[in-house]
Amino acid sequence: MNVFESLKSTAARFSRDNSGQFGLLFALTSSLLLVSVGLSVDYARIISAKSQLTAALDAAVLSTARDITRGKVDKDGATKIVKAFLEANLDGKRLNDTNVQLTDVTINPVTNELSASARTNVEMMFPVMNIKKIQPVDVEISALYSERKVEVSMVLDVTGSMSGSKINELKVAAKSAVKAFLENGSDNTRVAITPYAFGVNAGSLKSQVVGEDGKPARDSCSSERRGPMMFSDESPDAAKVTRANAITSCPSVPVQPLTRDSRLLNSMINNLTPSGATAGQIGLQWGWYMVSPSWKSVLPTASMPVDYGAPESEKYIILMTDGLFNSDASGLTNAQISSFPGVSERSGRLAMSYCGAIKDKKVKVYTIGFKLDEAGTRAQQAEAIRMLTDCASTPLGSEKTFYNANNGAELKKAFDDIASRIQSLRLTN
């Protein structure tokens, strides 16, 4: 006889027992079993309803917060949008908008937090022991949103040492960053690109460049700005940028001021061609100008940077190089260039002066070294790492601000990681 048949036989004996003792025990035990099973079923239904409602409200709140961040939704319309997302996320599930109520949507402008709560009612199949027949299930979710205006200036090494596979790997990484910033990120984000070698091609800003004699430059090739405003971002109305005679060539692709046109930026990146020596300090100089409000007067309206310290605004520079800075046309003597621990190259010391001035303006600097193990001697490699580490902004917590990429995949990951950090948005609970 199997176990089921044995239990069946025992139950039959209990039910036929005339003494009353076993019959009473069987009735009591059966009632407790039924109550236990019923409570388990009702509890499972509550858990299932809460899980479905949490998932739907999570998605609704996060989607709305992201749309507020991207400027696609006005804060005053948040309730309507949360409700629409909630209904869409409940579609096809056991819960639906007929038995779910959006009870509250709140925006805290101080903490930039969007909160929403919702309720559904679950009917109890076994409402025993004073349990109400209808049980409310409440869920509350919060997410951070941002109205930040983000300006990112990418300063890219296109020197001769970037020939071969390096330039192609840079193109892949830079275009991935553009996509992250402009296609997947906030609509309030703009990106500028400054390709550099021995100089920077000023392009449409050629009129802001003069020769060593102070007369209009013969071409758009730019070196360091000379004079007392060398390490400042003062308007070119106050002091033009210099075109040194020592510079023999510039990148073929000119500097691109802040824009949201990803197609324009990608086209520019595709046209990058490596040549020339490495004067990263000149790249830093022009990368800074692209996010400097002092340069508003000479930039197109769509490319004008916001003021330093403007509410909900952030400025970033991403400096990328494949080696030690080794060229300058500053016109300064060694004694006129500030010293920095571990940095001996004139151009590296000039770059460190720019880095300090940039960070003093609360512009955050990220640096990326690319295949530095191929850059000259071990001493030169160590100096490049020291300069890039010290040039970068001080990390916050576990954050990285200097990346040492040994191959194309790591270079792309570095750009993607920086973009992710800048554009991050997360649920608060």
C-alpha positions as a printed NumPy array, in Angstrom:
array([[  0.   ,   0.   ,   0.   ],
       [  1.463,   3.416,  -0.95 ],
       [  1.613,   6.473,   1.321],
       [ -1.435,   8.112,  -0.254],
       [ -3.589,   5.025,   0.253],
       [ -2.365,   4.73 ,   3.866],
       [ -3.344,   8.347,   4.625],
       [ -6.681,   7.838,   2.911],
       [ -7.414,   4.758,   5.028],
       [ -6.424,   6.53 ,   8.248],
       [ -8.65 ,   9.511,   7.441],
       [-11.558,   7.159,   6.765],
       [-11.104,   5.478,  10.16 ],
       [-11.07 ,   8.865,  11.888],
       [-14.26 ,   9.895,  10.198],
       [-16.048,   6.607,  11.079],
       [-14.95 ,   6.507,  14.698],
       [-18.048,   6.513,  16.911],
       [-16.304,   7.388,  20.149],
       [-16.209,  11.069,  19.134],
       [-12.637,  11.609,  20.268],
       [-10.984,  10.956,  16.935],
       [-13.787,  12.617,  14.984],
       [-13.368,  15.841,  16.937],
       [ -9.591,  15.743,  16.492],
       [ -9.973,  15.18 ,  12.745],
       [-12.393,  18.092,  12.409],
       [-10.111,  20.437,  14.319],
       [ -7.022,  19.358,  12.375],
       [ -8.803,  19.707,   9.04 ],
       [ -9.971,  23.221,   9.912],
       [ -6.46 ,  24.318,  10.868],
       [ -5.049,  22.861,   7.669],
       [ -7.633,  24.7  ,   5.584],
       [ -6.916,  28.   ,   7.354],
       [ -3.167,  27.51 ,   6.895],
       [ -3.528,  26.736,   3.206],
       [ -5.882,  29.696,   2.738],
       [ -3.529,  32.119,   4.488],
       [ -0.629,  30.856,   2.372],
       [ -2.586,  31.394,  -0.826],
       [ -3.63 ,  34.924,   0.205],
       [ -0.084,  35.805,   1.298],
       [  1.303,  34.616,  -2.041],
       [ -1.249,  36.756,  -3.888],
       [ -0.241,  39.836,  -1.853],
       [  3.462,  39.219,  -2.543],
       [  2.765,  38.754,  -6.256],
       [  0.711,  41.959,  -6.434],
       [  3.379,  43.94 ,  -4.562],
       [  6.115,  42.595,  -6.827],
       [  4.234,  43.499, -10.017],
       [  3.3  ,  46.943,  -8.732],
       [  6.874,  47.666,  -7.567],
       [  8.347,  46.703, -10.935],
       [  5.821,  48.813, -12.838],
       [  6.226,  51.876, -10.606],
       [ 10.036,  51.515, -10.634],
       [ 10.039,  51.704, -14.413],
       [  7.525,  54.561, -14.498],
       [  9.401,  56.756, -12.018],
       [ 12.842,  56.099, -13.515],
       [ 11.572,  56.767, -17.051],
       [  9.949,  60.026, -15.958],
       [ 13.06 ,  61.134, -14.032],
       [ 15.193,  60.39 , -17.073],
       [ 12.86 ,  62.414, -19.304],
       [ 12.968,  65.346, -16.865],
       [ 16.764,  65.134, -16.927],
       [ 16.808,  65.1  , -20.717],
       [ 14.486,  68.098, -20.872],
       [ 11.699,  66.151, -22.582],
       [  9.248,  66.503, -19.687],
       [  8.417,  69.575, -17.653],
       [  8.329,  69.004, -13.903],
       [  4.762,  70.325, -13.777],
       [  3.691,  67.484, -16.057],
       [  5.385,  64.732, -14.047],
       [  2.171,  63.254, -12.589],
       [  0.632,  62.762, -16.003],
       [  3.791,  61.127, -17.361],
       [  4.271,  58.816, -14.357],
       [  0.638,  57.688, -14.713],
       [  1.057,  57.015, -18.429],
       [  4.261,  55.017, -17.887],
       [  2.65 ,  53.097, -15.015],
       [ -0.339,  52.093, -17.122],
       [  1.928,  51.064, -19.986],
       [  4.06 ,  48.909, -17.692],
       [  0.976,  47.203, -16.229],
       [ -0.432,  46.378, -19.65 ],
       [ -0.746,  42.635, -20.143],
       [ -0.22 ,  41.804, -16.459],
       [ -2.746,  40.54 , -13.921],
       [ -2.655,  43.978, -12.366],
       [ -3.89 ,  46.754, -14.629],
       [ -4.869,  50.399, -14.479],
       [ -8.421,  49.478, -13.404],
       [ -7.274,  48.041, -10.072],
       [ -4.198,  50.246,  -9.49 ],
       [ -4.358,  53.802,  -8.183],
       [ -1.507,  56.313,  -8.429],
       [ -1.858,  57.891,  -5.   ],
       [  0.852,  60.559,  -5.062],
       [  3.592,  62.137,  -7.19 ],
       [  5.977,  64.567,  -5.486],
       [  8.969,  66.563,  -6.72 ],
       [ 11.534,  67.935,  -4.29 ],
       [ 13.364,  70.784,  -6.092],
       [ 15.996,  70.947,  -3.342],
       [ 17.142,  67.321,  -3.588],
       [ 16.056,  66.847,  -7.238],
       [ 14.055,  63.799,  -6.209],
       [ 10.937,  62.464,  -7.89 ],
       [  8.762,  60.263,  -5.648],
       [  5.584,  58.387,  -6.465],
       [  3.305,  55.999,  -4.582],
       [  0.643,  53.625,  -5.849],
       [ -1.907,  51.253,  -4.356],
       [ -3.759,  48.172,  -5.431],
       [ -6.383,  46.191,  -3.485],
       [ -6.149,  42.416,  -3.162],
       [ -9.319,  40.464,  -2.335],
       [ -8.715,  37.813,   0.334],
       [ -9.984,  34.333,  -0.499],
       [ -9.869,  33.313,   3.192],
       [-10.59 ,  36.401,   5.326],
       [-10.341,  34.657,   8.729],
       [ -9.179,  35.782,  12.173],
       [-10.304,  39.399,  11.727],
       [ -8.457,  39.728,   8.416],
       [-10.286,  42.201,   6.192],
       [-11.659,  40.882,   2.95 ],
       [ -9.887,  43.649,   0.96 ],
       [ -6.208,  44.212,   1.7  ],
       [ -4.48 ,  47.36 ,   0.334],
       [ -0.962,  46.944,  -1.077],
       [  1.087,  50.166,  -1.147],
       [  4.368,  50.85 ,  -2.944],
       [  6.553,  53.987,  -2.946],
       [  9.516,  54.62 ,  -5.275],
       [ 11.928,  57.566,  -5.633],
       [ 14.469,  58.513,  -8.293],
       [ 16.881,  61.371,  -8.759],
       [ 16.523,  63.649, -11.726],
       [ 18.752,  66.443, -12.922],
       [ 18.385,  69.66 , -14.846],
       [ 22.134,  69.895, -15.274],
       [ 23.655,  71.691, -18.19 ],
       [ 26.689,  69.566, -19.002],
       [ 29.591,  70.795, -21.143],
       [ 32.266,  68.296, -22.152],
       [ 35.458,  69.251, -23.975],
       [ 37.347,  66.293, -25.456],
       [ 41.032,  67.05 , -26.104],
       [ 42.397,  64.397, -28.471],
       [ 45.966,  63.497, -29.401],
       [ 46.408,  63.244, -33.197],
       [ 50.209,  63.389, -33.261],
       [ 52.4  ,  61.261, -35.514],
       [ 52.788,  58.542, -32.88 ],
       [ 49.039,  57.911, -33.209],
       [ 49.545,  56.424, -36.678],
       [ 48.38 ,  52.942, -37.613],
       [ 45.879,  51.123, -35.426],
       [ 46.012,  53.756, -32.674],
       [ 44.137,  56.431, -34.597],
       [ 41.419,  53.944, -35.581],
       [ 41.044,  52.789, -31.982],
       [ 40.767,  56.416, -30.886],
       [ 38.037,  57.028, -33.449],
       [ 36.009,  54.089, -32.139],
       [ 36.407,  55.233, -28.524],
       [ 35.662,  58.906, -29.224],
       [ 32.531,  58.109, -31.248],
       [ 31.338,  55.814, -28.466],
       [ 31.692,  58.724, -26.028],
       [ 29.788,  61.043, -28.364],
       [ 26.971,  58.498, -28.542],
       [ 26.886,  58.14 , -24.755],
       [ 26.779,  61.901, -24.241],
       [ 24.436,  62.994, -27.03 ],
       [ 22.324,  60.022, -28.093],
       [ 21.916,  58.14 , -24.819],
       [ 22.392,  61.022, -22.431],
       [ 20.802,  64.292, -21.45 ],
       [ 19.468,  66.738, -24.02 ],
       [ 21.185,  69.411, -21.914],
       [ 24.628,  68.004, -22.751],
       [ 26.949,  69.534, -25.353],
       [ 30.324,  68.299, -26.537],
       [ 33.359,  70.101, -27.989],
       [ 36.403,  68.463, -29.571],
       [ 39.942,  69.818, -29.81 ],
       [ 42.407,  67.744, -31.871],
       [ 46.012,  68.698, -31.08 ],
       [ 49.537,  67.956, -32.251],
       [ 52.284,  70.602, -32.219],
       [ 49.463,  73.133, -32.447],
       [ 45.687,  73.449, -32.726],
       [ 43.771,  74.331, -35.869],
       [ 41.577,  77.269, -34.809],
       [ 39.315,  76.837, -37.842],
       [ 36.442,  79.338, -37.77 ],
       [ 38.145,  81.083, -34.838],
       [ 41.172,  81.987, -36.944],
       [ 40.47 ,  85.71 , -36.415],
       [ 41.336,  85.218, -32.73 ],
       [ 44.903,  84.183, -33.615],
       [ 47.778,  86.585, -34.361],
       [ 51.37 ,  86.127, -35.342],
       [ 54.313,  86.855, -33.084],
       [ 54.264,  90.395, -34.475],
       [ 50.674,  90.927, -33.334],
       [ 49.309,  91.011, -36.87 ],
       [ 46.623,  88.61 , -38.154],
       [ 48.018,  85.08 , -38.455],
       [ 48.886,  83.746, -41.891],
       [ 46.798,  80.61 , -41.255],
       [ 44.572,  79.054, -38.611],
       [ 47.407,  77.247, -36.797],
       [ 47.651,  78.24 , -33.129],
       [ 50.272,  77.807, -30.408],
       [ 50.302,  78.979, -26.788],
       [ 48.852,  82.357, -25.991],
       [ 51.726,  84.634, -25.038],
       [ 51.936,  87.387, -22.469],
       [ 50.52 ,  87.796, -18.961],
       [ 47.256,  86.059, -19.903],
       [ 48.962,  82.873, -21.134],
       [ 47.468,  80.656, -18.421],
       [ 44.062,  82.341, -18.297],
       [ 40.853,  81.916, -20.252],
       [ 40.355,  85.641, -20.719],
       [ 38.379,  86.694, -23.751],
       [ 40.347,  87.056, -27.004],
       [ 39.018,  90.608, -26.97 ],
       [ 41.518,  91.157, -24.16 ],
       [ 44.384,  89.132, -25.654],
       [ 44.603,  87.162, -28.875],
       [ 46.143,  83.698, -29.106],
       [ 49.6  ,  83.415, -30.688],
       [ 50.638,  81.688, -33.891],
       [ 54.324,  80.971, -33.223],
       [ 56.747,  80.899, -36.147],
       [ 58.205,  77.631, -34.833],
       [ 55.045,  75.679, -35.64 ],
       [ 55.321,  74.145, -39.086],
       [ 51.987,  72.296, -39.222],
       [ 48.692,  71.807, -37.438],
       [ 46.008,  69.087, -37.404],
       [ 43.914,  69.085, -40.564],
       [ 40.724,  68.939, -38.497],
       [ 39.893,  72.212, -36.682],
       [ 38.595,  72.669, -33.175],
       [ 34.826,  72.146, -32.846],
       [ 33.013,  74.327, -30.251],
       [ 30.207,  72.92 , -28.072],
       [ 27.445,  71.262, -30.049],
       [ 24.696,  68.648, -29.8  ],
       [ 25.201,  67.594, -33.414],
       [ 26.518,  64.044, -33.086],
       [ 26.697,  63.599, -36.863],
       [ 28.973,  66.624, -37.145],
       [ 31.213,  65.369, -34.338],
       [ 31.384,  61.837, -35.744],
       [ 32.277,  63.175, -39.179],
       [ 35.02 ,  65.248, -37.597],
       [ 36.345,  62.226, -35.698],
       [ 36.354,  60.112, -38.87 ],
       [ 38.57 ,  62.722, -40.543],
       [ 41.261,  62.764, -37.844],
       [ 44.712,  62.212, -39.355],
       [ 47.867,  61.727, -37.255],
       [ 50.935,  63.933, -37.801],
       [ 53.29 ,  66.208, -35.92 ],
       [ 54.807,  66.457, -32.453],
       [ 53.042,  66.456, -29.07 ],
       [ 52.125,  69.766, -27.443],
       [ 49.263,  68.719, -25.219],
       [ 49.38 ,  72.011, -23.337],
       [ 48.06 ,  73.754, -26.457],
       [ 45.248,  71.202, -26.651],
       [ 44.394,  71.891, -23.005],
       [ 44.426,  75.626, -23.683],
       [ 41.886,  75.363, -26.502],
       [ 39.86 ,  72.678, -24.765],
       [ 39.449,  75.121, -21.887],
       [ 38.416,  77.954, -24.186],
       [ 35.579,  75.772, -25.515],
       [ 33.895,  75.665, -22.078],
       [ 34.925,  79.151, -20.936],
       [ 32.161,  81.774, -20.636],
       [ 34.841,  84.397, -21.383],
       [ 34.831,  83.165, -24.977],
       [ 31.101,  83.689, -25.506],
       [ 31.621,  86.79 , -27.585],
       [ 33.431,  84.921, -30.379],
       [ 31.465,  81.646, -30.355],
       [ 28.213,  80.824, -32.185],
       [ 25.104,  81.227, -30.026],
       [ 24.485,  77.468, -29.884],
       [ 28.068,  76.945, -28.679],
       [ 28.184,  79.588, -25.957],
       [ 29.269,  78.078, -22.616],
       [ 27.219,  78.803, -19.509],
       [ 28.755,  80.935, -16.773],
       [ 31.009,  79.38 , -14.169],
       [ 28.942,  78.388, -11.161],
       [ 25.624,  78.668, -13.015],
       [ 22.891,  76.63 , -11.265],
       [ 22.749,  72.973, -12.328],
       [ 25.766,  73.294, -14.616],
       [ 28.939,  71.237, -14.854],
       [ 32.029,  71.539, -17.038],
       [ 34.453,  68.748, -17.923],
       [ 37.659,  68.333, -19.894],
       [ 38.81 ,  64.892, -21.058],
       [ 42.488,  64.944, -22.055],
       [ 43.783,  61.952, -24.034],
       [ 47.384,  61.31 , -25.087],
       [ 49.568,  58.387, -26.116],
       [ 52.739,  59.712, -24.561],
       [ 54.851,  62.418, -23.01 ],
       [ 54.285,  66.021, -24.084],
       [ 57.523,  66.992, -25.826],
       [ 57.076,  70.261, -27.759],
       [ 56.295,  73.884, -27.041],
       [ 56.342,  77.221, -28.805],
       [ 55.672,  79.324, -25.732],
       [ 58.611,  81.69 , -26.128],
       [ 59.396,  81.25 , -22.426],
       [ 62.756,  80.394, -20.911],
       [ 63.109,  77.403, -18.599],
       [ 63.259,  79.745, -15.622],
       [ 59.91 ,  81.283, -16.614],
       [ 58.107,  77.924, -16.615],
       [ 56.854,  76.665, -13.245],
       [ 58.291,  73.437, -11.856],
       [ 56.241,  70.389, -10.819],
       [ 57.438,  67.241,  -8.999],
       [ 58.263,  64.411, -11.379],
       [ 57.689,  66.508, -14.529],
       [ 60.807,  67.66 , -16.331],
       [ 59.652,  68.309, -19.928],
       [ 58.94 ,  71.972, -20.667],
       [ 55.646,  71.159, -22.375],
       [ 54.61 ,  68.923, -19.47 ],
       [ 55.308,  71.736, -17.015],
       [ 53.32 ,  74.139, -19.175],
       [ 50.475,  71.599, -19.269],
       [ 50.495,  71.353, -15.481],
       [ 50.124,  75.136, -15.25 ],
       [ 47.084,  74.942, -17.517],
       [ 45.676,  72.015, -15.515],
       [ 45.916,  73.998, -12.286],
       [ 44.282,  77.073, -13.8  ],
       [ 41.486,  74.989, -15.288],
       [ 40.748,  73.196, -12.017],
       [ 40.775,  76.529, -10.166],
       [ 37.707,  77.404, -12.267],
       [ 35.953,  74.239, -10.963],
       [ 36.22 ,  72.518, -14.338],
       [ 36.675,  68.799, -13.719],
       [ 39.573,  67.177, -15.57 ],
       [ 39.758,  63.522, -16.609],
       [ 42.943,  62.221, -18.254],
       [ 43.523,  59.113, -20.362],
       [ 46.908,  57.634, -21.231],
       [ 46.855,  55.326, -24.254],
       [ 49.516,  52.63 , -24.72 ],
       [ 51.965,  54.576, -22.603],
       [ 54.167,  51.473, -22.38 ],
       [ 55.122,  52.206, -25.993],
       [ 56.075,  55.82 , -25.238],
       [ 59.874,  56.08 , -25.13 ],
       [ 61.949,  55.041, -22.153],
       [ 60.659,  53.794, -18.824],
       [ 61.536,  57.151, -17.317],
       [ 59.48 ,  58.94 , -19.987],
       [ 56.571,  56.555, -19.431],
       [ 56.711,  57.185, -15.677],
       [ 56.808,  60.949, -16.261],
       [ 53.778,  60.773, -18.569],
       [ 51.834,  58.822, -15.941],
       [ 52.873,  61.274, -13.212],
       [ 51.808,  64.28 , -15.285],
       [ 48.444,  62.768, -16.288],
       [ 47.726,  61.666, -12.719],
       [ 48.532,  65.082, -11.263],
       [ 46.724,  66.955, -14.043],
       [ 43.485,  65.039, -13.4  ],
       [ 41.053,  66.248, -10.761],
       [ 41.231,  64.681,  -7.317],
       [ 39.105,  61.495,  -7.339],
       [ 36.031,  61.341,  -5.114],
       [ 35.781,  58.079,  -3.206],
       [ 36.327,  55.114,  -5.534],
       [ 36.133,  57.304,  -8.628],
       [ 38.884,  57.246, -11.252],
       [ 40.013,  60.45 , -12.908],
       [ 43.153,  59.058, -14.595],
       [ 42.886,  56.026, -16.885],
       [ 45.819,  54.059, -18.263],
       [ 44.507,  52.193, -21.324],
       [ 46.764,  49.508, -22.758],
       [ 44.693,  48.713, -25.861],
       [ 41.756,  49.885, -27.949],
       [ 39.165,  48.065, -25.84 ],
       [ 40.477,  49.691, -22.66 ],
       [ 40.536,  53.101, -24.363],
       [ 36.879,  52.735, -25.334],
       [ 36.044,  51.542, -21.819],
       [ 37.793,  54.582, -20.342],
       [ 35.754,  57.012, -22.463],
       [ 32.549,  55.054, -21.779],
       [ 33.226,  54.976, -18.044],
       [ 33.791,  58.729, -17.913],
       [ 30.614,  59.338, -19.921],
       [ 28.674,  57.037, -17.618],
       [ 29.918,  58.839, -14.521],
       [ 29.027,  62.224, -15.944],
       [ 25.599,  61.132, -17.16 ],
       [ 24.694,  58.812, -14.268],
       [ 21.122,  58.606, -12.962],
       [ 20.064,  56.097, -10.317],
       [ 17.097,  54.994,  -8.246],
       [ 17.308,  56.07 ,  -4.605],
       [ 15.404,  53.085,  -3.196]])
